[in-house]
Structure formats: C-alpha cells, structure tokens
Amino acid sequence: QVQLVESGGGLVQPGGSLRLSCAASGSIFKSLRMAWYRQAPGKERDLVATITQGGSTYYADAMKGRFTISRDNAKNTVYLQMNSLQPEEPAVYYCNVHPPLERYWGQGTQVTVSS
C-alpha cells in the first residue's frame, strides 16, 4: 500500500514560482511511474506531468518549458517546480501513479495565483 501526501502549495503572484512535493510511503515507490495532476474549480482533473522510474519525463503542452517534474527515490519524494504561473492556473494539485489509481488520491495541495 502506498500513501501520498502533497505539500508546498500556496498563494503566488502571476509570473511567480512554487515547488510542490509529494511524499510517498511504501518501499515500492522507486518502481512506480509517478505523475502530477491538477483540478481547477468546476473542471475535471487533468494530467500535468509524469516521470518514469528512470527519470524520463512527459509534460502536458501548456506546462512545457515552465514546469519541471523530478523525483528523489532515496527520499520517496516527487517534486513539481512550477515557474511563470498564470492567473488561469489556480487549482488543487495532486500526485498519483500514472495511470492513476483511485485509492492513491490524497488531499492535494492548493495553488492560488493572484495579485
């Protein structure tokens, strides 16, 4: 069983940056393909980025060049560095495996972009 706990969200001005963290329990973390998702109010949860066990990454088109996903297998943690955040990007950000499993959804971390 894996438990995922997201942190690092907060209020940031347009154009600002945040770094999210996702701490995973369980020894199988390093064997999992991990991902970040986000859900804006009234919208479906969308894929933001993925990272394989070996560190290969994928980004949704809107995030390319601005977001960076990374992982530290020794710390059982996956990160999301978000730069140049836009006013239309406030959302709750979640981590999960990819494809996602229902039982792994956590509380997420809220990101608010406002001046």
Rosetta blueprint (number, residue, H / E / L):
1 Q L
2 V L
3 Q L
4 L E
5 V E
6 E E
7 S E
8 G L
9 G L
10 G E
11 L E
12 V E
13 Q L
14 P L
15 G L
16 G L
17 S L
18 L E
19 R E
20 L E
21 S E
22 C E
23 A E
24 A E
25 S L
26 G L
27 S L
28 I L
29 F H
30 K H
31 S H
32 L L
33 R L
34 M E
35 A E
36 W E
37 Y E
38 R E
39 Q E
40 A L
41 P L
42 G L
43 K L
44 E L
45 R E
46 D E
47 L E
48 V E
49 A E
50 T E
51 I E
52 T L
53 Q L
54 G L
55 G L
56 S L
57 T E
58 Y E
59 Y E
60 A L
61 D H
62 A H
63 M H
64 K L
65 G L
66 R L
67 F E
68 T E
69 I E
70 S E
71 R E
72 D E
73 N L
74 A L
75 K L
76 N L
77 T E
78 V E
79 Y E
80 L E
81 Q E
82 M E
83 N L
84 S L
85 L L
86 Q L
87 P L
88 E L
89 E L
90 P L
91 A E
92 V E
93 Y E
94 Y E
95 C E
96 N E
97 V E
98 H L
99 P L
100 P L
101 L L
102 E H
103 R H
104 Y H
105 W L
106 G L
107 Q L
108 G L
109 T E
110 Q E
111 V E
112 T E
113 V E
114 S L
115 S L
